[in-house]
Amino acid sequence: MKEYDIFLPMRYNDGSPVEPAKFQRLQAKLLEEFAGLTYFPQVNQGFWKLGPITYRDEIVIYRVLAADSSNAREFLVKLKKLLKKEFVQEEILIVERDVDAL
């Protein structure tokens, strides 16, 4: 089984907040595709360096599980392209890991 975490910014690069409807649409898509999801609504902070500059984002995380990783990957690759446009980001981080459920 695979687990996927999708890291999304709470704000656009100009500092304005991302509209709640965008998160709601994403939740509906994930629920439709994976039949379940976990949403971590607490605001987390992400940091990364580009040259001498350190950037910081306030982010939220969505987690889904998939038994069929090939279909999940295909869906998430397409979703990532859409999210990059919708959230006006150069990159969206999606992490994949192997998991076992007890």
C-alpha positions as CSV (number, residue, x, y, z in Angstrom):
1,M,0.0,0.0,0.0
2,K,1.2,3.5,-0.7
3,E,0.6,6.7,1.3
4,Y,0.7,10.1,-0.4
5,D,1.1,13.5,1.4
6,I,0.2,16.6,-0.5
7,F,1.6,19.8,0.9
8,L,-0.3,23.0,0.0
9,P,0.4,26.7,0.8
10,M,-2.2,28.6,2.7
11,R,-1.2,31.8,1.0
12,Y,-0.3,32.9,-2.5
13,N,3.2,34.3,-3.2
14,D,1.8,37.8,-2.8
15,G,0.7,37.0,0.8
16,S,-3.1,36.9,0.1
17,P,-4.9,33.8,1.5
18,V,-5.9,30.9,-0.8
19,E,-9.7,30.8,-1.1
20,P,-11.3,28.0,1.0
21,A,-13.2,26.8,-2.0
22,K,-10.0,25.6,-3.6
23,F,-9.3,23.4,-0.6
24,Q,-12.9,22.1,-0.6
25,R,-12.7,21.2,-4.3
26,L,-9.5,19.3,-3.7
27,Q,-11.0,17.4,-0.8
28,A,-13.9,16.4,-3.0
29,K,-11.5,15.2,-5.8
30,L,-9.4,13.2,-3.3
31,L,-12.4,11.6,-1.7
32,E,-13.8,10.7,-5.1
33,E,-10.5,9.1,-6.2
34,F,-9.3,7.5,-3.0
35,A,-12.6,6.9,-1.1
36,G,-11.0,8.5,2.0
37,L,-8.5,11.2,3.1
38,T,-6.9,12.7,6.1
39,Y,-6.7,16.5,6.3
40,F,-4.2,18.1,8.7
41,P,-5.9,21.5,9.1
42,Q,-3.4,22.8,11.7
43,V,-1.1,25.3,10.0
44,N,2.5,23.9,9.5
45,Q,5.5,25.8,8.4
46,G,7.7,24.8,5.5
47,F,11.1,26.2,4.9
48,W,13.5,25.9,1.9
49,K,16.6,27.7,0.6
50,L,17.2,29.0,-2.8
51,G,20.8,30.3,-2.9
52,P,21.3,32.6,0.1
53,I,17.5,33.3,0.6
54,T,15.4,31.2,3.0
55,Y,11.7,31.1,2.1
56,R,8.9,30.1,4.5
57,D,5.3,29.0,3.8
58,E,2.4,28.3,5.9
59,I,1.1,24.9,4.7
60,V,-1.6,22.3,5.2
61,I,-1.2,18.6,4.4
62,Y,-3.6,16.1,2.8
63,R,-3.0,12.4,3.1
64,V,-4.4,9.6,1.0
65,L,-3.8,5.8,0.9
66,A,-3.9,3.7,-2.3
67,A,-3.7,0.0,-2.9
68,D,-3.0,0.5,-6.6
69,S,0.0,2.8,-6.8
70,S,0.1,3.0,-10.6
71,N,-3.4,4.5,-10.9
72,A,-2.7,6.7,-7.8
73,R,0.5,8.1,-9.4
74,E,-1.2,8.8,-12.7
75,F,-4.0,10.7,-10.9
76,L,-1.6,12.6,-8.7
77,V,0.7,13.6,-11.6
78,K,-2.3,15.2,-13.3
79,L,-3.6,16.7,-10.0
80,K,-0.2,18.2,-9.3
81,K,-0.3,20.1,-12.7
82,L,-3.7,21.4,-11.8
83,L,-2.7,22.4,-8.3
84,K,0.4,24.3,-9.5
85,K,-1.9,26.4,-11.7
86,E,-4.7,26.8,-9.2
87,F,-2.4,27.7,-6.3
88,V,-0.1,29.8,-8.6
89,Q,3.0,27.8,-7.5
90,E,6.2,26.8,-9.3
91,E,6.2,23.5,-7.4
92,I,3.8,21.4,-5.2
93,L,5.3,18.8,-3.0
94,I,3.7,15.3,-3.1
95,V,5.5,12.6,-1.1
96,E,5.0,8.9,-1.7
97,R,5.9,6.2,0.8
98,D,5.3,2.5,1.3
99,V,3.1,1.7,4.3
100,D,1.4,-1.3,5.9
101,A,-1.9,-1.2,7.7
102,L,-2.4,-3.2,10.9
